[in-house]
Amino acid sequence: MNGQPEVATIVRRWVEKAENDLRTADYVLGMEQDCPTDVVCFHCQQCAEKYPKALLVSFGIAFPKTHDLVVLVNLLGEGCGLDVNI
């Protein structure tokens, strides 16, 4: 991370949102009956989207407003030396 306090705050917000989505998915998945799996899947996807966005912010890599995980992960591969192209 480039050390700017505002960048750290933005990264922390993305991570907090991702963790909230994960907690929500876990909570709903624990329902005894009639678990709405579509809601669980939605929150899992949201979580999976927000963690890469936090990394992109921390590396100073601009990203489009997108929900496309492939786009986000490929941007990470270009900007931080990870071999994650999918």
N, C-alpha and C positions, 0 to 999 in steps of 0.2 A: 504494500500500500504506500502511496506517495506521501504519507505523513500529515496530510491536511486533516484537521479535525472534522470538517464537514464531510469529507469522504468517509471517515470512520463512522460517523453518524448514519450516513446513508447505507453503508454496508450493514451496520447493526440493525437498521430497520428492515432491510431485505431478509436478513437471517431470522429476525423475530417473526416476521410474517410467514416465512417458510415453516418455522417451528410451530406456529399457531395452526397452520394448515395440517401439519403432521399430527399434532395433538387432536385436532378435530376428527381427522380420519380414524385415528386409533380409538377415540371415544365412541364414534358412531359404529365402528366395526365390532365393538364389544356389546352391541345390543343383543339381547337374548333372542328376539324374534323379529322377523320382518326388517332386517337390516337393509337400508337403502344403499345397495352397493354402488349405485351411480354417484351418490354423494361422496362415498369413500374414494372412488376413483377420481372424482373431480378434485378433491382436496389433495390427493397424492400427486396429481399432475401439477397442481398449483405449487406444491412444495418443490417438486422436481424442477420447476421453472424458476423459482425464486433463488435457490442456492446458486445456480450459474450466474444469475444477474448480480448477486452479491460479489461473486468472484470477478466478474467483468468490471464492476465499479472499482473494486480494489486494485485492479491492474490498469485502470484508466482507459478501458476499452469501451468506446461508444457502441451502443446496440440499439436496434430498431424496436419500436413498440410491437412486440410479437409474443405469441404463445408457442411458437415453433421451437421445440427443444433442439432439433437438429441445427437450426440456425444459431442458437445460443451456444451450443457445445462446439460447433465449428469455429465460432468466433474465439472461444477460449483456446482452442488448439492453435490458432494463428498468433494469439497475443501473449501466451504465457509458456510456450514450449511444451505443452501437453500434447501427446499423440492420441487425440480423442475423435478424430474425424469419423463421422458416421454417415 
